[in-house]
């Protein structure tokens, strides 16, 4: 029978090759229609009883990205959600029950429901290529792997690794998958079909777990394993904020991963998760992220060469990031001494992120020191990241505009200067755009694309496409002091710093905001950003007027700039603040601390600094870490979600 999304061929060895190629889609996702068809194909296969079954992807983009998250938005009731769980759970069990060898041939991403499908096969072969990743990221959407993942992954890789993957959503590559036993083999692309054929024909005995891991899977030991994992989890996330990782742990411990086993009202049940606000808000963030990604598709611009001027904290790291993402980068500064630390940090980044020697070397080759600044003539994107000094920036841009290629993007990373001022002497000021990265560049996903009064719309769209090209999230903002992120953070930090002046312990203020759901409290954040930068940003936002918070000014005057100098509001050791005990946190304190943040977020939307409230939420979640489970500050204000 012909199918829409699945193609079935049988070769001369009587191996059935089932190719998943979702119709009218660039990515394979397991929608309702796809799963129904898959179920029908499995019935056919059961009847025809081939020698073996190999499941593979017909898409070059990857194997299977998971369930179709779009369908989650149509969920109107708990029963709707349970129906989605039911259909996936049933079909994976049907696959697992086939009487002949089954094998998933995984090239590219294999996420969520995709991995659950692969786990329901007897064997898994991972194609060793850069895009191959295995993960069960359901926890990031506030839900759990209900299509058999919680049951099967611990049996295949052991509870330790399985719980870690499921409770964090972390992904593993092909080699790691082989090492941990998730994949039976990791093979280069050119031999993948042959490897699958041989394994399907030979049907080797399935691998056994190491003794310790299989012991940990025994019902008697599960409570002990779970209580250890729960302790570690509690140090990282609060159950009231993020119930899903706790539910995953309990679903494994008490119900062996069967999502239909927990009684109604049990915290490990899917119903409890989908009825809470966290899942709804996290799914909302997933779509906001997709929306930011789509901002990069409004122009077909593609950069090959980036020229960065200023190899300091920001420029150096921006250059390294771009080189790591495959672009040729020339990095300019005044002398070799200024370039050296940036090159060193770049190498450390490549080593940490790329791991493979050849990839590290290639990235290092793409990053070219360029004191003379010759790269500016050839670059598709020029990013200025020199000192925050208007005159020097103007002088520099006068030279750059003269030598740059006609279609090249001319961008500044300025945090506090007006684009109109920097571009005042441009022959064509519409070419200047802000591409505002955040520190630390490697960790911060958000990049603000700043349009001044003169900036050409197409230039801003090209800048957004470039930001997507280097795998960051672009957000268009208007040229106004602090743009979005610093504008909202400014009053929030300012208030917290003044409360320190009034005698509050930094520890208590930080504890209040982490209790609220921020990843880090305001005082630790100030120390991390750098107190000199906070001073400067505060002055810029206040327009020069007003006294800075006293303790802040004193620390800066004494050269205690926070994390980077080893001392600020806290003493820092090995990258960690040394904190004393916090006093009791009251609801009143929480509300007082967050109030300026929420007020400013509303003002930014009212003034049209960002397109709409949804994008403001997105920017503030990805740019300031605003409690994701609350779905963003404006969503929080608009919703009746329980106040923490
Ligand atoms: P930095 O002081 O660490 O680095 C500036 C670098 O520019 C120095 O290496 C300096 O030698 C070089 N430089 C100065 N004049 C130059 C010239 N005419 N030609 C070539 N190189 C020159 O500064 P940082 O912190 O990296 O800031 C750079 C820009 O990025 C500023 O506009 C700042 O507002 C912005 N920014 C800074 C952030 C931060 O957290 N530090 C965050 C986001 C933006």
Boltz pocket constraint, residues with backbone or C-beta under 6 A from the ligand:
constraints:
  - pocket:
      binder: B
      contacts: [[A, 309], [A, 310], [A, 311], [A, 312], [A, 313], [A, 314], [A, 315], [A, 332], [A, 333], [A, 334], [A, 338], [A, 384], [A, 385], [A, 386], [A, 387], [A, 388], [A, 392], [A, 396], [A, 413], [A, 414], [A, 415], [A, 416], [A, 436], [A, 437], [A, 438], [A, 439], [A, 529], [A, 533]]
      max_distance: 6.0
